[in-house]
Amino acid sequence: MKFDYPNQIQPDGWVRTADRKPTKADRNNIGQVVVVWFGKHTRRGDVHTADGWRVRAIPDEYPLWAPIPNGPWRKDLKEDQTPR
């Protein structure tokens, strides 16, 4: 079941997944972006974080996303120290 609601709006700072999928530059240092999720059993969008690869793999379930900047508390971590 498709919902037109996500295609009718685009708040400032949010990107339509159909227009552009998240890249590594859009993700934070643990690989996540903020998403609006429309799952198989939900009629409304839930806002949470998701891995960038998941948004790229299932764009119908994640119609809108926004980048997450790296916080200052994470700058001291190296790439191999970030949790997966």
SULVEN-V826691 format. One record per residue. N is the residue number from 0. OMEGA is omega as a letter, one per 30 degrees, with the letter a starting at -180 (* if undefined). Layout:
BEGIN
N | OMEGA
N | OMEGA
END
This chain:
BEGIN
0 | a
1 | l
2 | a
3 | a
4 | l
5 | a
6 | a
7 | a
8 | l
9 | l
10 | l
11 | l
12 | l
13 | a
14 | l
15 | a
16 | l
17 | l
18 | a
19 | l
20 | a
21 | l
22 | l
23 | l
24 | a
25 | a
26 | l
27 | a
28 | l
29 | l
30 | a
31 | l
32 | l
33 | a
34 | l
35 | a
36 | l
37 | a
38 | a
39 | a
40 | l
41 | l
42 | l
43 | l
44 | l
45 | l
46 | l
47 | l
48 | l
49 | l
50 | a
51 | l
52 | a
53 | l
54 | l
55 | a
56 | a
57 | a
58 | l
59 | l
60 | a
61 | a
62 | a
63 | l
64 | l
65 | l
66 | l
67 | l
68 | l
69 | l
70 | a
71 | l
72 | a
73 | a
74 | a
75 | a
76 | l
77 | a
78 | a
79 | l
80 | a
81 | l
82 | l
83 | *
END
